[in-house]
Amino acid sequence: MDSRTNGAALPLADRPQRVGDLGQKVPVVSADTLIMEVNGWFQADRSLQAVAVEADGPHWLLLRERLESELSGRLGYGRALNSRTRVGQLRPDHSFEVDPGLSMTQAARRILARPSGARYEDFLVVGPDGPRVVAVSRIFEEVSALFQHDAMHDPLTGLPNRRLLDERGAELVGDCDPDRVAILCIDLDRFKHVNDTFGHRAGDSILTGFTSRLQRTVRGRDIVARLGGDEFAVLLVDVGPDQARSIADRILAEAIKPFPFDDHELHISASIGLALASDVVEEEQLSQLDVLLRQADGAMLAAKRAGKGRVVWLSARGETAPVARQAQLRRRLQLAVAAGGFRLHYQPLLDLATDGSLAVEALLRWHDEVLGSVPPSEFIPVAESVNLIQQIGRWVFNEACAQAGAWLEAGSPRTISINVSPIQLAANKVVGELLAAMAAHRVPAELIRVEITESSAIADFPRAIKQLAQLREAGIGVDLDDFGTGYSSVGMLRDLPLNTVKIDKSFIDNIDTSEREAAFVGGLINIAHAWGLKVTAEGVERPEQLEVLRELGCDTAQGYYISRPASASDLPGAQALAALQRPQPAAVL
């Protein structure tokens, strides 16, 4: 996304949209042409990789690789034996031609349905201007770009989502005068009432209409993002207090204008929280953008409490509700670390080839007597920001290894995957601490795996690679969690010393109802397998998803349909899991 735009990403129209857009023109020869003549063309032009053969029926593709194999075979006498051979005699068993009007995802699905031996061979598209050759790698490159765009943008409005705001916003803030930056956090009032009264189609109409108004109201260099639901954020750059407040007031005015829908006029308003960079206090381990967003969110909640339909600008040296929550989390976390207030639950992974389950993921849980159950997504970032993650990580290593040792001693060993924070990797202590815990509980390396999360930026990449390589050398498996959602790319599969990638739940949710998403997941699985990696699908909640994953060749899966996380004593046995997945035999009447 260009940071000078008002939140709209660079248009995907700038990328190839149809398979035909990727085609490269190739020479056309008749089936009666001598193969030695075609070989002469290949020798004269090293960039030429294929020719299209015209014969009865559709064109087909003769690849340089196929011709060279034919000429070098037969104990070195290939050239002599084929001196009079015609091109038509080399026609492949599986000719593959694709309509140039197919989308990238449709083409990817066709490719994945090909026989495995020919799946990654280049193929033909034939349009009005003749045959063209298309590289399979380009198809999956474009599909990957499409889904990377989708992962960083809201599908309804097309606006950047929170993840892209974090990434691009941090870059934009870094290029500006740090005291002339502001954030608006916007929540639509009465939106739920509209949804409940007129239905979700009306709600979607308001969200898209309000997006258009936002983009017209802010300036070209500002960023508009949808944070989720009916909540938006606007990052304003090069502004003073008066200008930021003026923009917020104009947004309020736009929100109260009626939204036409069918034969109705729908009425809402907006509550807006304003935070200025010149007001906020810097915090260790938090970016200026994070602090601004937190402050603006607290101001927006204050606007809601004050009656809605207004702008609240809290000079930030005062504490808002979210800030107070953060402070309380910090205090209670200190007590939990000192008193051992954490526990581990375990979630089984199902082997899709055998229906067995000899592996689990260790998941950290915290129930506080004051705060109640606090999700890891809330307390882990706080633990990282106040340097408690190292102590918590050591406790997790020790607890997981103790459990692995107990299962081993009981004669029912299970492999345990342990999540490792990028902050732990940055401290360069993961290898020593984990190996020490394994030695203390006499746990062999094959029973322990570590998971690193793709959605978290790895601050010191070379140091992380070195530690992960040391773990691999010790026999400990390394998995990349949440693949497809964060800062990494397919290149990380090459750069990191991995054993497994875990595809994020967001890509699994609709694979049983969306051919496009099933094709993308299939592409990810094939790419990972091409690198020699295993693949785990996360977030499986329906049997239909499981069946699609089996068809796509996924190795393992986890999710609520298989088993919810449970304490070690409450985990379902392997036989129970296997029985759950197998189709039940029909009753005999």
SULQUINOR-V34709 format. One record per residue. N is the residue number from 1. RES is the residue in one small letter. PHI is phi in radians with two decimals (NA if undefined). OMEGA is omega as a letter, one per 30 degrees, with the letter a starting at -180 (999 if undefined). Layout:
# SULQUINOR-V34709
n:N res:RES phi:PHI omega:OMEGA
n:N res:RES phi:PHI omega:OMEGA
This chain:
# SULQUINOR-V34709
n:1 res:m phi:NA omega:l
n:2 res:d phi:-1.36 omega:a
n:3 res:s phi:-1.17 omega:l
n:4 res:r phi:-1.52 omega:l
n:5 res:t phi:-1.49 omega:a
n:6 res:n phi:-1.63 omega:l
n:7 res:g phi:1.89 omega:l
n:8 res:a phi:-1.42 omega:a
n:9 res:a phi:-1.26 omega:l
n:10 res:l phi:-0.97 omega:a
n:11 res:p phi:-1.09 omega:l
n:12 res:l phi:-1.18 omega:l
n:13 res:a phi:-1.07 omega:l
n:14 res:d phi:-1.26 omega:l
n:15 res:r phi:-1.77 omega:l
n:16 res:p phi:-1.00 omega:a
n:17 res:q phi:-1.80 omega:a
n:18 res:r phi:-2.16 omega:a
n:19 res:v phi:-1.02 omega:a
n:20 res:g phi:-1.03 omega:l
n:21 res:d phi:-1.18 omega:a
n:22 res:l phi:-1.60 omega:a
n:23 res:g phi:-1.21 omega:l
n:24 res:q phi:-1.93 omega:a
n:25 res:k phi:-1.08 omega:l
n:26 res:v phi:-2.28 omega:l
n:27 res:p phi:-1.10 omega:l
n:28 res:v phi:-1.95 omega:l
n:29 res:v phi:-2.16 omega:l
n:30 res:s phi:-1.47 omega:a
n:31 res:a phi:-1.12 omega:a
n:32 res:d phi:-1.52 omega:a
n:33 res:t phi:-1.17 omega:l
n:34 res:l phi:-1.19 omega:a
n:35 res:i phi:-1.21 omega:l
n:36 res:m phi:-1.18 omega:l
n:37 res:e phi:-1.17 omega:l
n:38 res:v phi:-1.14 omega:l
n:39 res:n phi:-1.06 omega:l
n:40 res:g phi:-1.07 omega:l
n:41 res:w phi:-1.12 omega:a
n:42 res:f phi:-1.09 omega:a
n:43 res:q phi:-1.20 omega:a
n:44 res:a phi:-1.32 omega:a
n:45 res:d phi:-2.28 omega:a
n:46 res:r phi:-1.19 omega:l
n:47 res:s phi:-1.42 omega:a
n:48 res:l phi:-1.36 omega:a
n:49 res:q phi:-1.91 omega:a
n:50 res:a phi:-2.88 omega:l
n:51 res:v phi:-2.28 omega:l
n:52 res:a phi:-1.64 omega:a
n:53 res:v phi:-1.82 omega:a
n:54 res:e phi:-1.76 omega:a
n:55 res:a phi:-2.56 omega:l
n:56 res:d phi:-1.09 omega:a
n:57 res:g phi:1.60 omega:a
n:58 res:p phi:-1.23 omega:l
n:59 res:h phi:-1.09 omega:l
n:60 res:w phi:-2.44 omega:a
n:61 res:l phi:-1.88 omega:l
n:62 res:l phi:-1.83 omega:a
n:63 res:l phi:-1.53 omega:l
n:64 res:r phi:-0.91 omega:a
n:65 res:e phi:-1.04 omega:a
n:66 res:r phi:-1.16 omega:a
n:67 res:l phi:-1.15 omega:a
n:68 res:e phi:-1.11 omega:l
n:69 res:s phi:-1.10 omega:a
n:70 res:e phi:-1.15 omega:a
n:71 res:l phi:-1.37 omega:a
n:72 res:s phi:-1.70 omega:a
n:73 res:g phi:-1.46 omega:l
n:74 res:r phi:0.96 omega:l
n:75 res:l phi:1.02 omega:l
n:76 res:g phi:1.53 omega:a
n:77 res:y phi:-1.74 omega:a
n:78 res:g phi:-1.05 omega:a
n:79 res:r phi:-1.14 omega:a
n:80 res:a phi:-1.14 omega:a
n:81 res:l phi:-1.20 omega:a
n:82 res:n phi:-1.84 omega:a
n:83 res:s phi:-1.06 omega:l
n:84 res:r phi:-1.96 omega:a
n:85 res:t phi:-1.28 omega:l
n:86 res:r phi:-1.64 omega:a
n:87 res:v phi:-1.00 omega:a
n:88 res:g phi:-1.06 omega:l
n:89 res:q phi:-1.32 omega:a
n:90 res:l phi:-1.78 omega:a
n:91 res:r phi:-1.02 omega:a
n:92 res:p phi:-1.24 omega:l
n:93 res:d phi:-1.17 omega:a
n:94 res:h phi:-2.11 omega:l
n:95 res:s phi:-1.39 omega:a
n:96 res:f phi:-2.30 omega:l
n:97 res:e phi:-2.26 omega:a
n:98 res:v phi:-2.10 omega:l
n:99 res:d phi:-1.08 omega:a
n:100 res:p phi:-1.12 omega:a
n:101 res:g phi:-1.47 omega:l
n:102 res:l phi:-1.17 omega:l
n:103 res:s phi:-1.28 omega:a
n:104 res:m phi:-1.10 omega:a
n:105 res:t phi:-1.23 omega:l
n:106 res:q phi:-1.13 omega:l
n:107 res:a phi:-1.13 omega:l
n:108 res:a phi:-1.05 omega:l
n:109 res:r phi:-1.16 omega:l
n:110 res:r phi:-1.11 omega:a
n:111 res:i phi:-1.10 omega:a
n:112 res:l phi:-1.17 omega:l
n:113 res:a phi:-1.49 omega:a
n:114 res:r phi:-1.25 omega:l
n:115 res:p phi:-0.99 omega:a
n:116 res:s phi:-1.04 omega:a
n:117 res:g phi:-1.18 omega:a
n:118 res:a phi:-1.97 omega:a
n:119 res:r phi:-1.08 omega:a
n:120 res:y phi:-1.81 omega:l
n:121 res:e phi:-1.39 omega:l
n:122 res:d phi:-1.03 omega:a
n:123 res:f phi:-2.45 omega:a
n:124 res:l phi:-1.76 omega:l
n:125 res:v phi:-2.15 omega:a
n:126 res:v phi:-2.16 omega:l
n:127 res:g phi:-2.10 omega:a
n:128 res:p phi:-1.05 omega:a
n:129 res:d phi:-1.66 omega:l
n:130 res:g phi:1.77 omega:a
n:131 res:p phi:-1.32 omega:l
n:132 res:r phi:-2.37 omega:l
n:133 res:v phi:-1.80 omega:a
n:134 res:v phi:-2.22 omega:l
n:135 res:a phi:-1.45 omega:l
n:136 res:v phi:-1.00 omega:a
n:137 res:s phi:-1.04 omega:l
n:138 res:r phi:-1.18 omega:l
n:139 res:i phi:-1.04 omega:a
n:140 res:f phi:-1.26 omega:l
n:141 res:e phi:-1.12 omega:a
n:142 res:e phi:-1.23 omega:l
n:143 res:v phi:-1.10 omega:l
n:144 res:s phi:-1.08 omega:l
n:145 res:a phi:-1.10 omega:l
n:146 res:l phi:-1.10 omega:a
n:147 res:f phi:-1.33 omega:l
n:148 res:q phi:-1.15 omega:l
n:149 res:h phi:-1.07 omega:a
n:150 res:d phi:-1.08 omega:a
n:151 res:a phi:-1.21 omega:a
n:152 res:m phi:-1.88 omega:a
n:153 res:h phi:-2.33 omega:l
n:154 res:d phi:-1.29 omega:a
n:155 res:p phi:-1.18 omega:a
n:156 res:l phi:-1.38 omega:a
n:157 res:t phi:-1.67 omega:a
n:158 res:g phi:1.37 omega:a
n:159 res:l phi:-1.33 omega:l
n:160 res:p phi:-0.98 omega:l
n:161 res:n phi:-1.64 omega:a
n:162 res:r phi:-1.06 omega:a
n:163 res:r phi:-1.11 omega:a
n:164 res:l phi:-1.26 omega:l
n:165 res:l phi:-1.06 omega:l
n:166 res:d phi:-1.03 omega:a
n:167 res:e phi:-1.28 omega:a
n:168 res:r phi:-1.30 omega:a
n:169 res:g phi:-1.12 omega:l
n:170 res:a phi:-1.09 omega:l
n:171 res:e phi:-1.12 omega:a
n:172 res:l phi:-1.16 omega:l
n:173 res:v phi:-1.08 omega:a
n:174 res:g phi:-1.15 omega:a
n:175 res:d phi:-1.62 omega:a
n:176 res:c phi:-1.98 omega:l
n:177 res:d phi:-1.07 omega:a
n:178 res:p phi:-1.06 omega:l
n:179 res:d phi:-1.62 omega:l
n:180 res:r phi:-2.08 omega:l
n:181 res:v phi:-2.21 omega:l
n:182 res:a phi:-2.49 omega:l
n:183 res:i phi:-2.20 omega:l
n:184 res:l phi:-1.93 omega:l
n:185 res:c phi:-1.86 omega:a
n:186 res:i phi:-2.07 omega:l
n:187 res:d phi:-2.19 omega:a
n:188 res:l phi:-1.42 omega:l
n:189 res:d phi:-1.49 omega:l
n:190 res:r phi:1.17 omega:a
n:191 res:f phi:-1.18 omega:l
n:192 res:k phi:-1.07 omega:l
n:193 res:h phi:-1.08 omega:l
n:194 res:v phi:-1.10 omega:l
n:195 res:n phi:-1.02 omega:a
n:196 res:d phi:-1.20 omega:a
n:197 res:t phi:-1.51 omega:a
n:198 res:f phi:-1.90 omega:l
n:199 res:g phi:1.70 omega:a
n:200 res:h phi:-1.21 omega:l
n:201 res:r phi:-1.13 omega:l
n:202 res:a phi:-1.17 omega:l
n:203 res:g phi:-1.07 omega:l
n:204 res:d phi:-1.10 omega:l
n:205 res:s phi:-1.09 omega:l
n:206 res:i phi:-1.14 omega:a
n:207 res:l phi:-1.08 omega:l
n:208 res:t phi:-1.25 omega:l
n:209 res:g phi:-1.16 omega:l
n:210 res:f phi:-1.16 omega:l
n:211 res:t phi:-1.03 omega:l
n:212 res:s phi:-1.08 omega:l
n:213 res:r phi:-1.16 omega:l
n:214 res:l phi:-1.02 omega:a
n:215 res:q phi:-1.15 omega:l
n:216 res:r phi:-1.32 omega:a
n:217 res:t phi:-1.48 omega:a
n:218 res:v phi:-1.42 omega:a
n:219 res:r phi:-1.59 omega:a
n:220 res:g phi:-1.06 omega:a
n:221 res:r phi:-1.59 omega:l
n:222 res:d phi:-1.45 omega:l
n:223 res:i phi:-2.05 omega:l
n:224 res:v phi:-1.85 omega:l
n:225 res:a phi:-2.38 omega:l
n:226 res:r phi:-1.79 omega:a
n:227 res:l phi:-1.45 omega:a
n:228 res:g phi:2.44 omega:l
n:229 res:g phi:1.00 omega:l
n:230 res:d phi:-1.89 omega:a
n:231 res:e phi:-1.97 omega:a
n:232 res:f phi:-2.20 omega:l
n:233 res:a phi:-2.36 omega:l
n:234 res:v phi:-2.23 omega:l
n:235 res:l phi:-1.65 omega:a
n:236 res:l phi:-1.82 omega:a
n:237 res:v phi:-2.09 omega:a
n:238 res:d phi:0.99 omega:l
n:239 res:v phi:-2.27 omega:l
n:240 res:g phi:-1.79 omega:a
n:241 res:p phi:-1.01 omega:a
n:242 res:d phi:-1.15 omega:a
n:243 res:q phi:-1.18 omega:l
n:244 res:a phi:-1.08 omega:l
n:245 res:r phi:-1.16 omega:l
n:246 res:s phi:-1.12 omega:l
n:247 res:i phi:-1.11 omega:l
n:248 res:a phi:-1.07 omega:l
n:249 res:d phi:-1.13 omega:l
n:250 res:r phi:-1.15 omega:l
n:251 res:i phi:-1.14 omega:l
n:252 res:l phi:-0.99 omega:a
n:253 res:a phi:-1.13 omega:l
n:254 res:e phi:-1.17 omega:a
n:255 res:a phi:-1.16 omega:a
n:256 res:i phi:-1.49 omega:l
n:257 res:k phi:-1.19 omega:a
n:258 res:p phi:-1.05 omega:l
n:259 res:f phi:-1.85 omega:l
n:260 res:p phi:-1.21 omega:l
n:261 res:f phi:-2.64 omega:a
n:262 res:d phi:0.88 omega:l
n:263 res:d phi:-1.74 omega:a
n:264 res:h phi:-2.00 omega:l
n:265 res:e phi:-2.06 omega:a
n:266 res:l phi:-1.68 omega:a
n:267 res:h phi:-2.10 omega:l
n:268 res:i phi:-2.41 omega:l
n:269 res:s phi:-2.54 omega:a
n:270 res:a phi:-2.40 omega:l
n:271 res:s phi:-1.90 omega:a
n:272 res:i phi:-2.20 omega:l
n:273 res:g phi:-1.82 omega:a
n:274 res:l phi:-2.03 omega:l
n:275 res:a phi:-2.30 omega:l
n:276 res:l phi:-1.90 omega:a
n:277 res:a phi:-1.09 omega:a
n:278 res:s phi:-1.21 omega:a
n:279 res:d phi:-1.60 omega:a
n:280 res:v phi:-1.34 omega:l
n:281 res:v phi:-1.68 omega:l
n:282 res:e phi:-1.12 omega:l
n:283 res:e phi:-2.22 omega:l
n:284 res:e phi:-1.10 omega:l
n:285 res:q phi:1.31 omega:l
n:286 res:l phi:-2.04 omega:l
n:287 res:s phi:-1.31 omega:l
n:288 res:q phi:-1.07 omega:l
n:289 res:l phi:-1.13 omega:l
n:290 res:d phi:-1.06 omega:a
n:291 res:v phi:-1.12 omega:l
n:292 res:l phi:-1.09 omega:a
n:293 res:l phi:-1.07 omega:l
n:294 res:r phi:-1.10 omega:a
n:295 res:q phi:-1.16 omega:l
n:296 res:a phi:-1.15 omega:l
n:297 res:d phi:-1.10 omega:l
n:298 res:g phi:-1.10 omega:l
n:299 res:a phi:-1.16 omega:l
n:300 res:m phi:-1.11 omega:l
n:301 res:l phi:-1.10 omega:l
n:302 res:a phi:-1.13 omega:l
n:303 res:a phi:-1.12 omega:l
n:304 res:k phi:-1.08 omega:a
n:305 res:r phi:-1.16 omega:a
n:306 res:a phi:-1.43 omega:l
n:307 res:g phi:2.16 omega:l
n:308 res:k phi:1.22 omega:l
n:309 res:g phi:1.07 omega:a
n:310 res:r phi:-2.70 omega:l
n:311 res:v phi:-1.83 omega:l
n:312 res:v phi:-2.07 omega:l
n:313 res:w phi:-2.09 omega:l
n:314 res:l phi:-1.67 omega:l
n:315 res:s phi:-1.05 omega:a
n:316 res:a phi:-1.28 omega:l
n:317 res:r phi:-1.24 omega:l
n:318 res:g phi:-1.62 omega:a
n:319 res:e phi:-1.53 omega:l
n:320 res:t phi:-1.67 omega:a
n:321 res:a phi:-0.99 omega:l
n:322 res:p phi:-1.08 omega:l
n:323 res:v phi:-1.14 omega:l
n:324 res:a phi:-1.09 omega:l
n:325 res:r phi:-1.08 omega:l
n:326 res:q phi:-1.06 omega:a
n:327 res:a phi:-1.11 omega:l
n:328 res:q phi:-1.15 omega:l
n:329 res:l phi:-1.04 omega:l
n:330 res:r phi:-1.05 omega:a
n:331 res:r phi:-1.15 omega:a
n:332 res:r phi:-1.23 omega:l
n:333 res:l phi:-1.11 omega:l
n:334 res:q phi:-0.99 omega:l
n:335 res:l phi:-1.17 omega:a
n:336 res:a phi:-1.12 omega:l
n:337 res:v phi:-1.13 omega:a
n:338 res:a phi:-1.21 omega:a
n:339 res:a phi:-1.73 omega:a
n:340 res:g phi:1.18 omega:a
n:341 res:g phi:-1.53 omega:a
n:342 res:f phi:-1.83 omega:l
n:343 res:r phi:-2.59 omega:l
n:344 res:l phi:-1.91 omega:l
n:345 res:h phi:-1.90 omega:a
n:346 res:y phi:-2.28 omega:l
n:347 res:q phi:-2.07 omega:a
n:348 res:p phi:-1.20 omega:l
n:349 res:l phi:-1.89 omega:a
n:350 res:l phi:-1.68 omega:l
n:351 res:d phi:-1.35 omega:a
n:352 res:l phi:-1.30 omega:l
n:353 res:a phi:-1.47 omega:a
n:354 res:t phi:-2.00 omega:a
n:355 res:d phi:1.09 omega:l
n:356 res:g phi:-1.61 omega:l
n:357 res:s phi:-2.51 omega:l
n:358 res:l phi:-2.06 omega:a
n:359 res:a phi:-2.43 omega:l
n:360 res:v phi:-2.43 omega:l
n:361 res:e phi:-1.86 omega:l
n:362 res:a phi:-1.45 omega:a
n:363 res:l phi:-2.13 omega:a
n:364 res:l phi:-1.38 omega:l
n:365 res:r phi:-2.25 omega:l
n:366 res:w phi:-2.42 omega:l
n:367 res:h phi:-2.04 omega:a
n:368 res:d phi:-1.78 omega:a
n:369 res:e phi:-1.18 omega:l
n:370 res:v phi:-1.73 omega:a
n:371 res:l phi:-1.52 omega:a
n:372 res:g phi:1.39 omega:l
n:373 res:s phi:-1.36 omega:a
n:374 res:v phi:-1.93 omega:a
n:375 res:p phi:-1.22 omega:l
n:376 res:p phi:-0.98 omega:a
n:377 res:s phi:-1.06 omega:l
n:378 res:e phi:-1.69 omega:a
n:379 res:f phi:-1.55 omega:l
n:380 res:i phi:-1.12 omega:l
n:381 res:p phi:-1.04 omega:l
n:382 res:v phi:-1.18 omega:l
n:383 res:a phi:-1.05 omega:l
n:384 res:e phi:-1.18 omega:a
n:385 res:s phi:-1.26 omega:a
n:386 res:v phi:-1.94 omega:l
n:387 res:n phi:1.09 omega:l
n:388 res:l phi:-1.71 omega:a
n:389 res:i phi:-1.15 omega:l
n:390 res:q phi:-1.14 omega:l
n:391 res:q phi:-1.14 omega:l
n:392 res:i phi:-1.12 omega:l
n:393 res:g phi:-1.08 omega:l
n:394 res:r phi:-1.11 omega:l
n:395 res:w phi:-1.11 omega:l
n:396 res:v phi:-1.10 omega:l
n:397 res:f phi:-0.97 omega:a
n:398 res:n phi:-1.15 omega:a
n:399 res:e phi:-1.16 omega:a
n:400 res:a phi:-1.14 omega:l
n:401 res:c phi:-1.17 omega:l
n:402 res:a phi:-1.08 omega:l
n:403 res:q phi:-1.21 omega:l
n:404 res:a phi:-1.06 omega:l
n:405 res:g phi:-1.13 omega:l
n:406 res:a phi:-1.14 omega:l
n:407 res:w phi:-1.11 omega:l
n:408 res:l phi:-1.10 omega:a
n:409 res:e phi:-1.15 omega:l
n:410 res:a phi:-1.40 omega:l
n:411 res:g phi:1.49 omega:l
n:412 res:s phi:-2.28 omega:a
n:413 res:p phi:-1.14 omega:l
n:414 res:r phi:-2.30 omega:l
n:415 res:t phi:-1.37 omega:a
n:416 res:i phi:-2.02 omega:l
n:417 res:s phi:-1.66 omega:a
n:418 res:i phi:-2.07 omega:l
n:419 res:n phi:-1.33 omega:l
n:420 res:v phi:-2.13 omega:a
n:421 res:s phi:-1.32 omega:l
n:422 res:p phi:-1.00 omega:l
n:423 res:i phi:-1.15 omega:l
n:424 res:q phi:-1.13 omega:l
n:425 res:l phi:-1.08 omega:a
n:426 res:a phi:-1.11 omega:a
n:427 res:a phi:-1.33 omega:l
n:428 res:n phi:1.13 omega:a
n:429 res:k phi:-2.10 omega:a
n:430 res:v phi:-1.06 omega:a
n:431 res:v phi:-1.08 omega:a
n:432 res:g phi:-1.10 omega:a
n:433 res:e phi:-1.21 omega:a
n:434 res:l phi:-1.20 omega:l
n:435 res:l phi:-1.09 omega:l
n:436 res:a phi:-1.14 omega:l
n:437 res:a phi:-1.14 omega:l
n:438 res:m phi:-1.13 omega:l
n:439 res:a phi:-1.15 omega:a
n:440 res:a phi:-1.09 omega:a
n:441 res:h phi:-1.90 omega:l
n:442 res:r phi:0.96 omega:a
n:443 res:v phi:-1.82 omega:l
n:444 res:p phi:-1.21 omega:a
n:445 res:a phi:-1.07 omega:a
n:446 res:e phi:-1.21 omega:l
n:447 res:l phi:-1.70 omega:a
n:448 res:i phi:-2.22 omega:l
n:449 res:r phi:-2.29 omega:l
n:450 res:v phi:-2.06 omega:l
n:451 res:e phi:-2.09 omega:l
n:452 res:i phi:-1.93 omega:a
n:453 res:t phi:-1.75 omega:a
n:454 res:e phi:-1.14 omega:a
n:455 res:s phi:-1.29 omega:l
n:456 res:s phi:-1.87 omega:l
n:457 res:a phi:-1.22 omega:l
n:458 res:i phi:-1.57 omega:a
n:459 res:a phi:-1.16 omega:a
n:460 res:d phi:-2.02 omega:a
n:461 res:f phi:-1.09 omega:l
n:462 res:p phi:-1.03 omega:l
n:463 res:r phi:-1.16 omega:l
n:464 res:a phi:-1.09 omega:l
n:465 res:i phi:-1.04 omega:a
n:466 res:k phi:-1.08 omega:a
n:467 res:q phi:-1.19 omega:a
n:468 res:l phi:-1.14 omega:l
n:469 res:a phi:-1.13 omega:l
n:470 res:q phi:-1.12 omega:l
n:471 res:l phi:-1.11 omega:l
n:472 res:r phi:-1.07 omega:a
n:473 res:e phi:-1.12 omega:l
n:474 res:a phi:-1.41 omega:l
n:475 res:g phi:1.63 omega:a
n:476 res:i phi:-1.60 omega:l
n:477 res:g phi:-1.24 omega:l
n:478 res:v phi:-2.19 omega:a
n:479 res:d phi:-2.07 omega:l
n:480 res:l phi:-1.77 omega:a
n:481 res:d phi:-1.52 omega:l
n:482 res:d phi:0.98 omega:a
n:483 res:f phi:-1.09 omega:l
n:484 res:g phi:1.78 omega:a
n:485 res:t phi:-2.04 omega:a
n:486 res:g phi:-2.23 omega:a
n:487 res:y phi:-1.46 omega:a
n:488 res:s phi:-1.64 omega:l
n:489 res:s phi:-2.51 omega:l
n:490 res:v phi:-1.02 omega:l
n:491 res:g phi:-1.05 omega:l
n:492 res:m phi:-1.13 omega:l
n:493 res:l phi:-1.11 omega:l
n:494 res:r phi:-1.47 omega:a
n:495 res:d phi:-1.44 omega:a
n:496 res:l phi:-1.59 omega:l
n:497 res:p phi:-1.39 omega:a
n:498 res:l phi:-1.92 omega:l
n:499 res:n phi:-1.93 omega:a
n:500 res:t phi:-2.48 omega:l
n:501 res:v phi:-2.01 omega:l
n:502 res:k phi:-1.96 omega:a
n:503 res:i phi:-1.36 omega:a
n:504 res:d phi:-1.07 omega:a
n:505 res:k phi:-0.94 omega:a
n:506 res:s phi:-1.06 omega:l
n:507 res:f phi:-1.57 omega:a
n:508 res:i phi:-1.58 omega:a
n:509 res:d phi:-0.85 omega:a
n:510 res:n phi:-2.04 omega:a
n:511 res:i phi:-1.18 omega:l
n:512 res:d phi:-1.56 omega:l
n:513 res:t phi:-2.20 omega:a
n:514 res:s phi:-2.19 omega:l
n:515 res:e phi:-1.10 omega:a
n:516 res:r phi:-1.08 omega:a
n:517 res:e phi:-1.26 omega:l
n:518 res:a phi:-1.10 omega:l
n:519 res:a phi:-1.12 omega:l
n:520 res:f phi:-1.17 omega:l
n:521 res:v phi:-1.09 omega:l
n:522 res:g phi:-1.04 omega:l
n:523 res:g phi:-1.12 omega:l
n:524 res:l phi:-1.07 omega:a
n:525 res:i phi:-1.08 omega:a
n:526 res:n phi:-1.15 omega:l
n:527 res:i phi:-1.10 omega:l
n:528 res:a phi:-1.08 omega:l
n:529 res:h phi:-1.10 omega:l
n:530 res:a phi:-1.09 omega:l
n:531 res:w phi:-1.55 omega:l
n:532 res:g phi:1.38 omega:a
n:533 res:l phi:-1.85 omega:l
n:534 res:k phi:-1.44 omega:a
n:535 res:v phi:-2.28 omega:l
n:536 res:t phi:-2.02 omega:l
n:537 res:a phi:-1.71 omega:l
n:538 res:e phi:-1.72 omega:l
n:539 res:g phi:1.32 omega:l
n:540 res:v phi:-1.30 omega:a
n:541 res:e phi:-2.14 omega:a
n:542 res:r phi:-2.41 omega:l
n:543 res:p phi:-1.09 omega:l
n:544 res:e phi:-1.12 omega:l
n:545 res:q phi:-1.09 omega:a
n:546 res:l phi:-1.08 omega:a
n:547 res:e phi:-1.18 omega:l
n:548 res:v phi:-1.09 omega:l
n:549 res:l phi:-1.11 omega:l
n:550 res:r phi:-1.08 omega:a
n:551 res:e phi:-1.11 omega:a
n:552 res:l phi:-1.41 omega:l
n:553 res:g phi:1.52 omega:l
n:554 res:c phi:-1.14 omega:a
n:555 res:d phi:-1.49 omega:a
n:556 res:t phi:-2.41 omega:a
n:557 res:a phi:-2.60 omega:l
n:558 res:q phi:-2.53 omega:a
n:559 res:g phi:2.72 omega:a
n:560 res:y phi:-1.11 omega:l
n:561 res:y phi:-1.14 omega:l
n:562 res:i phi:-1.41 omega:l
n:563 res:s phi:-3.01 omega:l
n:564 res:r phi:-1.32 omega:l
n:565 res:p phi:-1.03 omega:a
n:566 res:a phi:-2.58 omega:l
n:567 res:s phi:-1.14 omega:a
n:568 res:a phi:-1.01 omega:a
n:569 res:s phi:-1.30 omega:a
n:570 res:d phi:-1.79 omega:a
n:571 res:l phi:-1.14 omega:l
n:572 res:p phi:-1.21 omega:l
n:573 res:g phi:-1.27 omega:a
n:574 res:a phi:-1.05 omega:a
n:575 res:q phi:-1.16 omega:l
n:576 res:a phi:-1.13 omega:l
n:577 res:l phi:-1.16 omega:a
n:578 res:a phi:-1.09 omega:l
n:579 res:a phi:-1.13 omega:l
n:580 res:l phi:-1.08 omega:a
n:581 res:q phi:-1.48 omega:a
n:582 res:r phi:-1.37 omega:l
n:583 res:p phi:-1.02 omega:a
n:584 res:q phi:-1.37 omega:l
n:585 res:p phi:-1.16 omega:l
n:586 res:a phi:-1.19 omega:l
n:587 res:a phi:-1.22 omega:l
n:588 res:v phi:-1.64 omega:a
n:589 res:l phi:-1.62 omega:999
